[in-house]
Amino acid sequence: MAKNSKYKLENRRYVIGISVVLLVVIFIIRLFCLQVIDSDYKAWADSNAFYKKTLYPSRGMLYDREGRLLVYNQPAYDVMVIMREVKTLDTLDFCNTLGITREQFVKRMSDIRNRRLNPGYSSYVPQLFMNHLSAQDYGLLQEKLYKYPGFYIQNRTIREYEYPNGAHVLGSIGEVNKRDIENDSYYIQGDYSGRSGIERSYEQVLRGEKGVEILLRDAHGRIKGKYENGAHDVEPVSGKSLTLAIDMELQAYGEELMKNKLGGIVMIEPETGEVLCMVSAPTFDPKILVGRQRGKNHAELEKNPYKPLFDRPLMACYPPGSTFKPTQGLIFLQEGAITTQTQYTCHHGYPYGGGRPACHGHYSPLALQYAIATSCNAFFCWGLRDMLDVKRRYPTVQDAFEIWKDHMVSMGYGYQLGIDLPGEKRGYIPNSKVYDKIYRGRWNSSTIRSIAIGQGEILSTPLQICNLAATIANRGYFITPHVVKNIQDNPLDSLYTERRYTSIDPVHYDVIVDGMRDAVLAGTCRGATLQGIQVCGKTGTAENPHGKDHSIFMGFAPYDKPKVAISVFVENAGFGATYAVPIAKLMLEKYLKGSISDGNKYTEEYIRNAVILPNYVQ
């Protein structure tokens, strides 16, 4: 009996001992969670003694190639709130001070607490209540801030634009969303980042690095000054400024010419790949997407049937029409399907296949150089036939077509070029599998003859068309088009400095260049003639199933050592020579000569006053 009691006593000791150990372990784990893992506890502890004020860096400024300041910063003020510090508050007075209703106040406070809308919410750290106070509202609130415990003013900057041009290129900034915050720890609710254009693609360069100012609180939460005289403060690091390749005066002139029209203008310096201007029409003043009215103005732009937010040079995919013909001539020469002396007949069109491509009158038979100058449809359909069918050096038509496609890709078609702007589309170049699927493996050049003249399934962007002009100007290579010319204290990515050679032997480019020169002298784009400047060009008229044909031009100048390549695309404007050619002529003269000559003033006035609207908008 005594032995049994002793055994029970020993068991109780073990149970008590284990319980004490478990209790200690639980306390240690809980303390570890509170002090190390749980950030809310640390925030609460710190907020009792400190107020960590974020210091926002100055965003990098933007300049054009001539050193003109385009985008800079202006001071702005945000109202911040620390929710746990909001106690007694005269809500009506506070709302009147900020010019809001009580309902708006209640909704905003509710949204701040909503962790779905505001991920990472903590009642111990500052939250954005209202952004972009005017200087007048800021002054009024500052005088009465002592009456509103928990509310503070955060100094920021907003973007200011020196010119009402270049909205798509420059881009805009806007408040970060949930995905931004989840993907980058740099951002918190209420921060801003680049949403489009240069502001977006160079966000990490432009934004800089945040700083922090640690302020000491007393027992009542009042700010008493800097903690340890600012010894632990971190100064913000300003973002780097960018010099753009854009000539803003040229950009503004292009936007003026494209007013009341839909389309785009792209100009590239062939030697460097620098984009001199990129006009998207219609456009808008970038100033309207700044400040508290940004959301409202953006919504109105979205509703506009002309789609001013749509960046046509990068995103619009059109049939390139006859501007595509130089690529075909180059491929046929490279593959030995033709020589520079090969002649084909043209009796107002290509005779094979239903709905044959028609052609305007010119001498027949004709060789490649004259075919480029006169934009002969039949010549390039014959050339495609000789490559794919008649003089086949390949096992199958599919093999021949894959060779054709690979040459096209090397010339910058079918894939993104890689310009340093967001949203670039790839256009479309089909492969043999596409036609195998459509025609069940039974097809030849006559089945797909329209691709030889830039129609059918072929799609390209105005940027790709201009890049082709730059490639021909360089006689066989291009540098990836880019909008940024220089980054403060940083080199450009090698993508924007290295030459990208096509798969075509440079010797074949001479006849194409001569053909494009003849097109301006006595061919389809005589309207591009400029006194004292040897312009080379190629027109295009792209069929449009939704209305009138599109007017296209691509070219470069001068003939030797070209300084500029250009593409112009005007939707629903008819023949290439009608609108695209005179617009290109004016843009080339503006860039190469600095002003418009008296002889071209009538053309300038005619283009400025022209209104070309698609049928579905009228």
SULLINQUI-V787648 format. One record per helix or strand of 3 or more residues. SS is the DSSP state (hx for helix, st for strand). FROM is the first residue (numbers start at 1). LEN is the number of residues. If there is no record, write none. Layout:
ss = {SS:SS}
from = {FROM:FROM}
len = {LEN:LEN}
//
This chain:
ss = {hx:hx:st:st:hx:hx:hx:st:hx:st:hx:st:hx:st:hx:hx:st:st:hx:st:hx:st:st:hx:hx:hx:hx:hx:hx:hx:hx:hx:hx:st:st:hx:st:hx:hx:st:st:st:hx:hx}
from = {2:39:50:69:83:91:102:127:135:151:167:173:178:192:197:203:211:223:227:242:248:263:274:286:291:312:321:368:377:397:432:449:462:477:484:494:499:506:526:535:550:564:580:598}
len = {36:11:6:13:3:8:12:7:13:11:4:3:6:3:5:4:7:4:4:3:10:7:8:4:13:4:14:7:14:14:8:5:12:3:4:3:3:17:3:8:8:7:14:12}
//
